[in-house]
Structures are given as structure tokens and as C-alpha cells.
Amino acid sequence: MSAPAASMNSTNVRNMSATNLDPRAERESGRTLAVALAVWAAVIAGADIDDTFGKFAAAGLVAFAAGIALYAFAAYRIDREIRAYILDFSRRALVAAALAALGSLAAALAQHIAALAVFTAPIAAVATAAAVEKLAARPRKARAKSPAATPAAT
């Protein structure tokens, strides 16, 4: 007989939130992202050395970069440990990363540097999504900043 499922009241949902991650999971998330970026850079560098990008039409490369960016965005939204790890960075760091990635992507597209465009597309997608999410979550009123400003609902 299986154990009863936990109810989804506010206490259980709060306890299940991504902010209560195990410190080991946070370290693993950072390592996972570092390894993924290193492997992605190696794949792109190898493809560039082999002139793989020169064998495809521009429309095919754009579709590939868009597909990879969509996959990275979906992985960011689905994997709550990776998402919590990324959202742990400050607003300033996330906005700077998004602007740097978007600027790099724009420069690569303007200069027709396919390898750089394909490499930065997923980074720009995730960095921009995280920056927008972090900025949207910013408390707008003094009441929202302090939990003691209003009485608790009972």
C-alpha cells in the first residue's frame, strides 16, 4: 500500500519550493551548467574547425539556433533545481548576463559568424528569461517587501 500523497496546502507548497534546495543539489546544478557549457563550447568549436556551419544555408542555421535556444529555455523552465540556481544570482548579474549574451548574439548575426551565433543563442534565451523573471518578481510596494507590514491571513 502506498503512502498518502501530501496535500498541497500553503505550508507543503512552501516546503517544496525551489528555494529550499539541498546545498549539494545547488553545487550539482552549478557543476551541471559548467559542464554543459564546456561541452557545448567544444561541440561548436569542433563544428567551426570542421567548417560544418559553412555547409548549411543561413535559414538552416537560424532554425538550428532557434531550436537550441527553445530547448535551453524549456530545460530552464522545467528543471527547478537549475532554475533556482540561476535565479539565485542577483538581478544586476542576470541583467548583465542577458545584455552580454544578446549583444554577442546580435554582433555574431551582424558579422555572419555562425559559430558564435549558434553558441550564444541558448545562453541568450536562458539569461533573458531569468532576468525577466527576476525583474518581474521584484516587490513593487513597501508592503510587499516586509512580511510584517500586514497581518497574516488566518
SEVO-473871 format. One record per residue: residue in three letters; residue number from 1; x, y, z of N, C-alpha, C in turn. Coordinates in nm, 2 decimals, padded with zeros to 4 digits, m for minus. Atoms other than C-alpha are relative to their C-alpha. Layout:
[torgu ALA,NUM,[X,Y,Z],[X,Y,Z],[X,Y,Z]];
...
***
This chain:
[torgu MET,1,[00.08,m00.12,00.00],[00.00,00.00,00.00],[00.09,00.12,00.00]];
[torgu SER,2,[m00.08,m00.12,00.01],[00.14,00.34,m00.09],[m00.04,00.10,00.10]];
[torgu ALA,3,[00.03,m00.10,m00.10],[00.17,00.63,00.14],[m00.09,00.11,m00.06]];
[torgu PRO,4,[00.09,m00.10,00.05],[m00.09,00.90,00.11],[00.08,00.12,m00.05]];
[torgu ALA,5,[m00.06,m00.12,00.05],[00.01,01.20,m00.10],[m00.01,00.12,00.09]];
[torgu ALA,6,[00.01,m00.12,m00.08],[00.09,01.52,00.08],[m00.09,00.10,m00.07]];
[torgu SER,7,[00.10,m00.09,00.05],[m00.18,01.78,00.05],[00.08,00.12,m00.06]];
[torgu MET,8,[m00.07,m00.12,00.06],[m00.09,02.10,m00.15],[m00.04,00.12,00.07]];
[torgu ASN,9,[00.03,m00.12,m00.07],[m00.17,02.34,00.13],[00.12,00.10,m00.01]];
[torgu SER,10,[m00.11,m00.10,00.02],[00.04,02.66,00.15],[00.13,m00.05,00.07]];
[torgu THR,11,[m00.12,00.05,m00.07],[00.28,02.50,00.40],[00.08,m00.10,m00.08]];
[torgu ASN,12,[m00.07,00.10,00.08],[00.36,02.20,00.19],[00.06,00.06,m00.13]];
[torgu VAL,13,[m00.05,m00.06,00.13],[00.39,02.41,m00.13],[00.13,00.08,00.03]];
[torgu ARG,14,[m00.12,m00.08,m00.03],[00.63,02.64,00.05],[00.12,m00.09,00.03]];
[torgu ASN,15,[m00.10,00.09,m00.03],[00.83,02.35,00.18],[00.06,m00.07,m00.13]];
[torgu MET,16,[m00.04,00.06,00.12],[00.85,02.21,m00.17],[00.07,00.10,m00.10]];
[torgu SER,17,[m00.04,m00.11,00.10],[00.96,02.54,m00.33],[00.15,m00.02,m00.03]];
[torgu ALA,18,[m00.14,00.01,00.05],[01.29,02.56,m00.52],[00.10,00.07,00.09]];
[torgu THR,19,[m00.10,m00.08,m00.08],[01.44,02.80,m00.26],[00.05,m00.09,00.12]];
[torgu ASN,20,[m00.05,00.09,m00.11],[01.47,02.51,m00.01],[00.08,m00.12,m00.05]];
[torgu LEU,21,[m00.08,00.10,00.06],[01.72,02.32,m00.21],[00.11,m00.05,00.09]];
[torgu ASP,22,[m00.12,00.06,m00.07],[01.98,02.09,m00.06],[00.12,00.07,m00.05]];
[torgu PRO,23,[m00.12,m00.06,00.05],[02.32,02.26,m00.07],[00.08,m00.09,m00.10]];
[torgu ARG,24,[m00.07,00.09,00.10],[02.45,01.95,m00.26],[m00.06,00.02,m00.13]];
[torgu ALA,25,[00.07,m00.02,00.12],[02.18,02.00,m00.52],[00.05,00.13,m00.07]];
[torgu GLU,26,[m00.04,m00.13,00.05],[02.29,02.36,m00.56],[00.14,m00.01,m00.07]];
[torgu ARG,27,[m00.14,00.02,00.05],[02.66,02.26,m00.61],[m00.01,m00.08,m00.13]];
[torgu GLU,28,[00.01,00.08,00.12],[02.55,01.99,m00.86],[m00.06,00.08,m00.11]];
[torgu SER,29,[00.06,m00.08,00.10],[02.34,02.24,m01.05],[00.11,00.09,m00.07]];
[torgu GLY,30,[m00.11,m00.08,00.06],[02.64,02.47,m01.09],[00.10,m00.08,m00.08]];
[torgu ARG,31,[m00.09,00.09,00.08],[02.86,02.18,m01.20],[m00.07,m00.04,m00.13]];
[torgu THR,32,[00.08,00.05,00.12],[02.59,02.06,m01.44],[00.01,00.11,m00.11]];
[torgu LEU,33,[00.00,m00.11,00.09],[02.57,02.41,m01.60],[00.14,00.02,m00.06]];
[torgu ALA,34,[m00.14,m00.02,00.05],[02.95,02.44,m01.62],[00.04,m00.11,m00.10]];
[torgu VAL,35,[m00.03,00.11,00.09],[02.99,02.10,m01.78],[m00.08,00.01,m00.13]];
[torgu ALA,36,[00.08,m00.02,00.12],[02.71,02.17,m02.02],[00.05,00.11,m00.09]];
[torgu LEU,37,[m00.06,m00.11,00.08],[02.86,02.50,m02.13],[00.13,m00.04,m00.06]];
[torgu ALA,38,[m00.13,00.04,00.05],[03.20,02.34,m02.17],[m00.02,m00.10,m00.12]];
[torgu VAL,39,[00.02,00.10,00.11],[03.07,02.05,m02.38],[m00.06,00.08,m00.12]];
[torgu TRP,40,[00.07,m00.08,00.11],[02.85,02.30,m02.59],[00.11,00.08,m00.07]];
[torgu ALA,41,[m00.11,m00.08,00.06],[03.16,02.52,m02.65],[00.09,m00.09,m00.08]];
[torgu ALA,42,[m00.09,00.10,00.07],[03.37,02.21,m02.75],[m00.07,m00.04,m00.13]];
[torgu VAL,43,[00.08,00.05,00.11],[03.09,02.09,m02.99],[00.00,00.12,m00.11]];
[torgu ILE,44,[00.01,m00.11,00.09],[03.06,02.44,m03.15],[00.14,00.03,m00.06]];
[torgu ALA,45,[m00.14,m00.02,00.05],[03.44,02.48,m03.17],[00.04,m00.11,m00.11]];
[torgu GLY,46,[m00.02,00.11,00.09],[03.47,02.14,m03.34],[m00.07,00.02,m00.13]];
[torgu ALA,47,[00.08,m00.02,00.12],[03.20,02.22,m03.58],[00.05,00.11,m00.09]];
[torgu ASP,48,[m00.06,m00.11,00.07],[03.36,02.55,m03.67],[00.13,m00.04,m00.06]];
[torgu ILE,49,[m00.13,00.05,00.06],[03.70,02.39,m03.72],[m00.02,m00.08,m00.12]];
[torgu ASP,50,[00.03,00.09,00.11],[03.55,02.13,m03.95],[m00.08,00.07,m00.11]];
[torgu ASP,51,[00.08,m00.08,00.09],[03.36,02.41,m04.13],[m00.14,m00.06,m00.03]];
[torgu THR,52,[00.13,00.06,00.01],[03.03,02.24,m04.06],[m00.10,00.11,m00.03]];
[torgu PHE,53,[00.09,m00.11,00.02],[02.85,02.57,m04.05],[m00.01,00.05,m00.14]];
[torgu GLY,54,[m00.01,m00.04,00.14],[02.97,02.66,m04.40],[m00.08,m00.09,m00.09]];
[torgu LYS,55,[00.07,00.09,00.09],[02.78,02.36,m04.54],[m00.15,00.02,00.00]];
[torgu PHE,56,[00.14,m00.02,m00.01],[02.44,02.48,m04.44],[m00.04,00.14,m00.04]];
[torgu ALA,57,[00.06,m00.13,00.04],[02.22,02.76,m04.57],[m00.03,00.08,00.13]];
[torgu ALA,58,[00.03,m00.09,m00.11],[02.16,03.06,m04.35],[m00.13,m00.03,00.07]];
[torgu ALA,59,[00.13,00.04,m00.05],[01.80,02.96,m04.30],[00.01,m00.12,00.09]];
[torgu GLY,60,[m00.02,00.12,m00.08],[01.90,02.62,m04.17],[00.07,00.03,00.13]];
[torgu LEU,61,[m00.07,m00.04,m00.12],[02.15,02.77,m03.92],[m00.09,00.08,00.10]];
[torgu VAL,62,[00.09,m00.07,m00.09],[01.89,03.01,m03.79],[m00.10,m00.09,00.06]];
[torgu ALA,63,[00.09,00.09,m00.05],[01.64,02.73,m03.75],[00.07,m00.09,00.11]];
[torgu PHE,64,[m00.07,00.08,m00.10],[01.90,02.52,m03.56],[00.03,00.08,00.12]];
[torgu ALA,65,[m00.03,m00.08,m00.11],[02.00,02.81,m03.34],[m00.13,00.03,00.08]];
[torgu ALA,66,[00.13,m00.02,m00.07],[01.63,02.88,m03.26],[m00.05,m00.12,00.07]];
[torgu GLY,67,[00.03,00.12,m00.06],[01.57,02.52,m03.19],[00.08,m00.03,00.13]];
[torgu ILE,68,[m00.08,00.02,m00.12],[01.86,02.50,m02.95],[m00.04,00.10,00.11]];
[torgu ALA,69,[00.04,m00.10,m00.10],[01.75,02.82,m02.78],[m00.13,m00.04,00.06]];
[torgu LEU,70,[00.13,00.05,m00.05],[01.40,02.68,m02.74],[00.02,m00.11,00.10]];
[torgu TYR,71,[m00.03,00.12,m00.09],[01.54,02.36,m02.59],[00.06,00.05,00.13]];
[torgu ALA,72,[m00.07,m00.05,m00.13],[01.76,02.56,m02.34],[m00.11,00.07,00.08]];
[torgu PHE,73,[00.11,m00.07,m00.08],[01.46,02.77,m02.24],[m00.09,m00.10,00.07]];
[torgu ALA,74,[00.09,00.11,m00.06],[01.24,02.46,m02.19],[00.07,m00.07,00.11]];
[torgu ALA,75,[m00.07,00.07,m00.11],[01.51,02.29,m01.98],[00.01,00.09,00.12]];
[torgu TYR,76,[00.00,m00.10,m00.11],[01.54,02.61,m01.77],[m00.13,00.00,00.07]];
[torgu ARG,77,[00.13,00.00,m00.06],[01.17,02.62,m01.71],[m00.04,m00.13,00.07]];
[torgu ILE,78,[00.04,00.13,m00.05],[01.13,02.25,m01.64],[00.08,m00.04,00.12]];
[torgu ASP,79,[m00.09,00.04,m00.11],[01.43,02.18,m01.42],[00.01,00.10,00.11]];
[torgu ARG,80,[00.01,m00.10,m00.10],[01.35,02.36,m01.10],[00.13,00.02,00.08]];
[torgu GLU,81,[m00.13,m00.02,m00.07],[01.70,02.30,m00.94],[00.09,00.09,m00.08]];
[torgu ILE,82,[m00.08,m00.09,00.09],[01.88,02.46,m01.24],[m00.06,00.14,00.00]];
[torgu ARG,83,[00.07,m00.13,00.00],[01.62,02.74,m01.24],[00.02,00.07,00.13]];
[torgu ALA,84,[m00.03,m00.06,m00.13],[01.66,02.80,m00.87],[00.15,00.05,00.01]];
[torgu TYR,85,[m00.14,m00.03,00.00],[02.04,02.80,m00.91],[00.02,00.13,m00.08]];
[torgu ILE,86,[m00.02,m00.12,00.08],[02.02,03.06,m01.19],[m00.06,00.12,00.07]];
[torgu LEU,87,[00.07,m00.12,m00.06],[01.77,03.28,m01.01],[00.06,00.04,00.13]];
[torgu ASP,88,[m00.07,m00.04,m00.12],[01.99,03.28,m00.70],[00.10,00.12,m00.03]];
[torgu PHE,89,[m00.08,m00.11,00.04],[02.21,03.53,m00.89],[m00.08,00.13,00.02]];
[torgu SER,90,[00.07,m00.13,m00.02],[02.14,03.90,m00.83],[m00.07,00.05,m00.13]];
[torgu ARG,91,[00.06,m00.06,00.12],[01.92,04.10,m01.06],[00.10,00.06,m00.09]];
[torgu ARG,92,[m00.11,m00.07,00.08],[02.22,04.30,m01.17],[00.08,m00.10,m00.08]];
[torgu ALA,93,[m00.08,00.10,00.07],[02.42,03.99,m01.26],[m00.09,m00.07,m00.11]];
[torgu LEU,94,[00.09,00.07,00.10],[02.12,03.83,m01.45],[m00.02,00.10,m00.12]];
[torgu VAL,95,[00.02,m00.10,00.11],[02.05,04.16,m01.65],[00.13,00.01,m00.07]];
[torgu ALA,96,[m00.12,m00.01,00.07],[02.42,04.19,m01.73],[00.03,m00.12,m00.09]];
[torgu ALA,97,[m00.02,00.12,00.08],[02.44,03.83,m01.85],[m00.09,00.00,m00.12]];
[torgu ALA,98,[00.10,m00.01,00.11],[02.13,03.88,m02.06],[00.05,00.10,m00.11]];
[torgu LEU,99,[m00.04,m00.10,00.09],[02.26,04.20,m02.21],[00.13,m00.04,m00.08]];
[torgu ALA,100,[m00.12,00.05,00.06],[02.60,04.05,m02.28],[m00.03,m00.11,m00.10]];
[torgu ALA,101,[00.03,00.11,00.09],[02.46,03.74,m02.44],[m00.08,00.05,m00.12]];
[torgu LEU,102,[00.07,m00.06,00.11],[02.21,03.94,m02.65],[00.09,00.08,m00.09]];
[torgu GLY,103,[m00.09,m00.08,00.08],[02.48,04.18,m02.76],[00.10,m00.09,m00.08]];
[torgu SER,104,[m00.09,00.09,00.07],[02.71,03.89,m02.85],[m00.07,m00.07,m00.12]];
[torgu LEU,105,[00.08,00.06,00.11],[02.43,03.72,m03.05],[m00.03,00.10,m00.11]];
[torgu ALA,106,[00.02,m00.10,00.10],[02.35,04.05,m03.23],[00.13,00.02,m00.08]];
[torgu ALA,107,[m00.13,m00.02,00.08],[02.72,04.10,m03.32],[00.03,m00.11,m00.09]];
[torgu ALA,108,[m00.03,00.12,00.08],[02.75,03.75,m03.44],[m00.09,m00.01,m00.12]];
[torgu LEU,109,[00.10,00.00,00.12],[02.44,03.78,m03.66],[00.04,00.11,m00.10]];
[torgu ALA,110,[m00.04,m00.11,00.08],[02.56,04.12,m03.79],[00.12,m00.03,m00.08]];
[torgu GLN,111,[m00.12,00.04,00.07],[02.90,03.98,m03.88],[00.00,m00.13,m00.07]];
[torgu HIS,112,[00.02,00.13,00.07],[02.77,03.65,m04.01],[00.10,m00.10,00.06]];
[torgu ILE,113,[m00.09,00.10,m00.07],[02.97,03.45,m03.75],[m00.09,m00.11,00.06]];
[torgu ALA,114,[00.10,00.11,m00.03],[02.76,03.13,m03.74],[00.03,m00.07,00.13]];
[torgu ALA,115,[m00.03,00.08,m00.12],[02.95,02.95,m03.47],[m00.03,00.08,00.13]];
[torgu LEU,116,[00.03,m00.08,m00.12],[02.92,03.24,m03.22],[m00.15,00.02,00.01]];
[torgu ALA,117,[00.15,m00.02,m00.01],[02.55,03.29,m03.31],[m00.06,m00.13,00.06]];
[torgu VAL,118,[00.06,00.13,m00.05],[02.47,02.92,m03.25],[00.04,m00.02,00.14]];
[torgu PHE,119,[m00.05,00.01,m00.14],[02.68,02.92,m02.93],[m00.08,00.09,00.09]];
[torgu THR,120,[00.06,m00.10,m00.09],[02.52,03.23,m02.78],[m00.15,m00.01,00.00]];
[torgu ALA,121,[00.14,00.00,00.00],[02.16,03.17,m02.88],[m00.07,m00.07,00.12]];
[torgu PRO,122,[00.06,00.05,m00.12],[02.07,02.93,m02.59],[00.04,00.07,00.12]];
[torgu ILE,123,[m00.04,m00.07,m00.12],[02.27,03.13,m02.34],[m00.09,00.13,00.00]];
[torgu ALA,124,[00.08,m00.12,00.00],[02.08,03.45,m02.45],[m00.14,m00.03,00.04]];
[torgu ALA,125,[00.14,00.03,m00.04],[01.75,03.27,m02.42],[m00.02,m00.02,00.15]];
[torgu VAL,126,[00.01,00.03,m00.14],[01.81,03.14,m02.07],[00.03,00.13,00.08]];
[torgu ALA,127,[m00.04,m00.12,m00.08],[01.98,03.46,m01.94],[m00.11,00.10,m00.01]];
[torgu THR,128,[00.11,m00.10,00.01],[01.70,03.68,m02.08],[m00.12,m00.05,00.08]];
[torgu ALA,129,[00.11,00.05,m00.07],[01.43,03.46,m01.94],[00.02,00.01,00.15]];
[torgu ALA,130,[m00.02,m00.01,m00.14],[01.59,03.45,m01.60],[00.00,00.15,00.05]];
[torgu ALA,131,[00.00,m00.14,m00.03],[01.65,03.83,m01.60],[m00.15,00.06,00.00]];
[torgu VAL,132,[00.14,m00.05,00.01],[01.28,03.90,m01.70],[m00.07,m00.06,00.12]];
[torgu GLU,133,[00.07,00.06,m00.12],[01.16,03.65,m01.43],[00.04,00.07,00.13]];
[torgu LYS,134,[m00.05,m00.06,m00.13],[01.38,03.81,m01.16],[m00.06,00.14,00.01]];
[torgu LEU,135,[00.04,m00.13,00.00],[01.28,04.16,m01.26],[m00.15,00.01,00.03]];
[torgu ALA,136,[00.14,00.00,m00.02],[00.91,04.07,m01.27],[m00.04,m00.03,00.14]];
[torgu ALA,137,[00.02,00.04,m00.14],[00.93,03.92,m00.92],[00.03,00.11,00.10]];
[torgu ARG,138,[m00.04,m00.10,m00.09],[01.06,04.24,m00.77],[m00.11,00.07,00.07]];
[torgu PRO,139,[00.11,m00.07,m00.08],[00.84,04.38,m00.49],[m00.01,00.14,m00.04]];
[torgu ARG,140,[00.02,m00.14,00.04],[00.68,04.70,m00.60],[m00.05,00.09,00.11]];
[torgu LYS,141,[00.05,m00.08,m00.11],[00.53,04.82,m00.28],[00.07,m00.03,00.13]];
[torgu ALA,142,[m00.06,00.02,m00.13],[00.67,04.87,00.07],[m00.06,m00.12,00.07]];
[torgu ARG,143,[00.07,00.11,m00.07],[00.41,04.63,00.20],[00.05,m00.14,m00.05]];
[torgu ALA,144,[m00.04,00.13,00.06],[00.53,04.35,m00.04],[00.14,m00.03,00.05]];
[torgu LYS,145,[m00.14,00.03,m00.04],[00.89,04.39,00.09],[00.01,m00.05,00.14]];
[torgu SER,146,[00.00,00.04,m00.14],[00.81,04.33,00.45],[m00.11,m00.09,00.04]];
[torgu PRO,147,[00.11,00.09,m00.04],[00.62,04.03,00.57],[m00.08,00.05,00.13]];
[torgu ALA,148,[00.06,m00.05,m00.12],[00.54,04.22,00.90],[m00.09,00.12,m00.03]];
[torgu ALA,149,[00.08,m00.12,00.03],[00.37,04.51,00.72],[m00.15,m00.02,00.01]];
[torgu THR,150,[00.14,00.03,m00.01],[00.04,04.33,00.71],[m00.03,m00.12,00.09]];
[torgu PRO,151,[00.03,00.12,m00.09],[m00.13,04.09,00.95],[m00.02,m00.12,m00.09]];
[torgu ALA,152,[00.01,00.12,00.07],[m00.12,03.73,00.85],[m00.15,m00.04,m00.02]];
[torgu ALA,153,[00.13,00.05,00.02],[m00.43,03.58,00.70],[m00.02,m00.13,00.07]];
[torgu THR,154,[00.02,00.13,m00.08],[m00.59,03.31,00.91],[m00.12,m00.07,m00.06]];
***
